[in-house]
């Protein structure tokens, strides 16, 4: 092969590698913005008119259909081991990583918030038979701490006034800005 032909082969290979690399980057970006969890529990579009956690805690009666929005957190470990269950916090509260100068290693615990108990509720994902799904919510739904989620389900209020939501579907909002975790 002469030197001229060799240069054409190298140039063509370079163009092909660039096209493949760009394609991979675009695919990775699309996957990053798409929830990676079990699609039967995930909504593709954000529901409208979801209530904040505080409003659901105040007004929902046991068995009411609810649509609630919040951020995953409220404790150092907001996950229930071995189950698709986690706590969410009202979006009016500010996690530590969004406070100027704060260096908290677990900003999702909202440790600086005085009224955290009044602005938190438990979410439990149930299957079509009404049973709590026995799989970690992070793997089942592709969620993490501080993700904003919209939950569709039924309110469950106990005698002590604690409120949880039995979730049938949820929407995971795309991350709008980088947050330190």
Buried (B, 14 or more C-beta within 10 A) or exposed (E): EEEEEEEEEEEEEEEEEEEEEEEEEEEEEEEEEBBEBBEEBBBEEEBEEBBBBBBBBEEBEEEBEBBBBBBBBBBEEBBBEEBBBBBBBBBEBBBBBEEEEBEBEBBBBBBBBEEBEEBBBBBBBBBEEEEBBEBBBBEBBBBBBBBBBBBBBBBBBEEEEEBBBBBBBBBBEEEEEEEEE
